[in-house]
């Protein structure tokens, strides 16, 4: 911890009265972060990661956890130093004071929400859904994202109780997999040796790095917690504890889930399935596969809906702050929802679902967020020159430096290892952001009233 000195333009102390009520306790924040990290990605990507690393899937998720912690250190400092809503856009805006950079970072975060929802739409339409009805995957994914758009348009009333229930449902599914793994291990069945086998003909370190780049998708989400800093009680003390505890607990659960998956199911079978955890239930227990599929579908649907809600609200917020065309800020008179932003994000999702596979879309999501993480890790170093008038968490300089290096390396690894479709999708998304920037500037806006007031979507 360190105490900054009062300076001109310094951020006020986090315990002073602000426009938002500080009602989130340390325990509530921990559960929020845990629920955000324990998203639907683990239900869909175990097989895809296995295709990169081999049977030792747990190694990729474990290394991914270490890498996530490096960037989490940057967020711990920035959130406790600037305990206000806004997330990455706030920090980038303060560090660089360049409207275009702030705009592109905010747009990349918004777009990552859409690509993540598109990923989950394809996961929803895969093997889990096929337990109930056999329909073409792309068609089912498009219908699903349409239903999500309708729900988004109707308006979502969220409560702590609802979030807790949905998180418990997701966690229940993962605990089922862990218990199956323990049962199989105790009964002497399964093949524990698969957990130490790497992709044939591939160097182990290279295989782990390739798998880590994709496994990182299941570990993102912790950055969303930056947006509730202004509503957290004593964020200077509560946030670092909740952030690191949430990530580590999620990492431990992922380790056990992936270890159990390789123990129970042959690697080739995991790779071929877009519902890999369903294969664990099918081979390692007598639990009805439809029951587990229903849990997985609920987890995936919830993740997709949250991503689309937050992406459309971020787009709406950018418009209201005059850093995007005003039309995107239009609100439906009856439903009071940002209908133009919802239409825009849904059309973008439809295009992505139509051209990208599950792996392509997951890789694109990770690349976009790694670009954001790179900028955030640089921002924490740049903002060391700015003082605040309260104590805050200070991360050792090595962590943001490692965060930059790791984010760049993983981005390059994903871009070079994946199909060219990933580069095409990422290029299209970023080009759309640049086009929107140009259009906004031509319309006479684009500098924004305060580009840092926007918030980030979840994954």
Secondary structure as GFF3:
##gff-version 3
##sequence-region A 1 459
A	DSSP	beta_strand	2	3	.	.	.	ID=ss1
A	DSSP	alpha_helix	26	37	.	.	.	ID=ss2
A	DSSP	alpha_helix	41	53	.	.	.	ID=ss3
A	DSSP	alpha_helix	57	81	.	.	.	ID=ss4
A	DSSP	alpha_helix	88	96	.	.	.	ID=ss5
A	DSSP	alpha_helix	99	124	.	.	.	ID=ss6
A	DSSP	alpha_helix	127	130	.	.	.	ID=ss7
A	DSSP	alpha_helix	137	154	.	.	.	ID=ss8
A	DSSP	alpha_helix	160	186	.	.	.	ID=ss9
A	DSSP	three_ten_helix	192	196	.	.	.	ID=ss10
A	DSSP	alpha_helix	204	215	.	.	.	ID=ss11
A	DSSP	three_ten_helix	216	219	.	.	.	ID=ss12
A	DSSP	three_ten_helix	222	231	.	.	.	ID=ss13
A	DSSP	alpha_helix	235	264	.	.	.	ID=ss14
A	DSSP	alpha_helix	267	272	.	.	.	ID=ss15
A	DSSP	alpha_helix	276	284	.	.	.	ID=ss16
A	DSSP	alpha_helix	289	320	.	.	.	ID=ss17
A	DSSP	three_ten_helix	326	329	.	.	.	ID=ss18
A	DSSP	alpha_helix	339	355	.	.	.	ID=ss19
A	DSSP	alpha_helix	358	382	.	.	.	ID=ss20
A	DSSP	three_ten_helix	383	385	.	.	.	ID=ss21
A	DSSP	beta_strand	391	392	.	.	.	ID=ss22
A	DSSP	alpha_helix	397	417	.	.	.	ID=ss23
A	DSSP	alpha_helix	420	442	.	.	.	ID=ss24
A	DSSP	three_ten_helix	451	453	.	.	.	ID=ss25
###
